[in-house]
């Protein structure tokens, strides 16, 4: 129980030293002799979608005789959406 409490305190300590100062910027206090304050800028991430056209296989049958159906393989164009991610470093 004590180990779990000590572990929780150690994990919560760095979170308590950070403060959000603006959009994508954080102020971090580091323990040295005294306390130093650094400003850290996080990268911005733009997420979107893009439409692509791919060929997908299509399997069908075609009558060859009265009783026998002949398998036929072809392709069909299909539009799919793919995700795009753009990361801009500070």
Secondary structure, DSSP 8 states (H G I E B T S, - for coil): -HHHHHHHHHHHHHHHTEEEEETTEEEEEEESSSEEEEEEE--EEEEEEEEEEEEEEEEEEEE-SSS-EEEEEEEEEEEEEEEEEEEE--
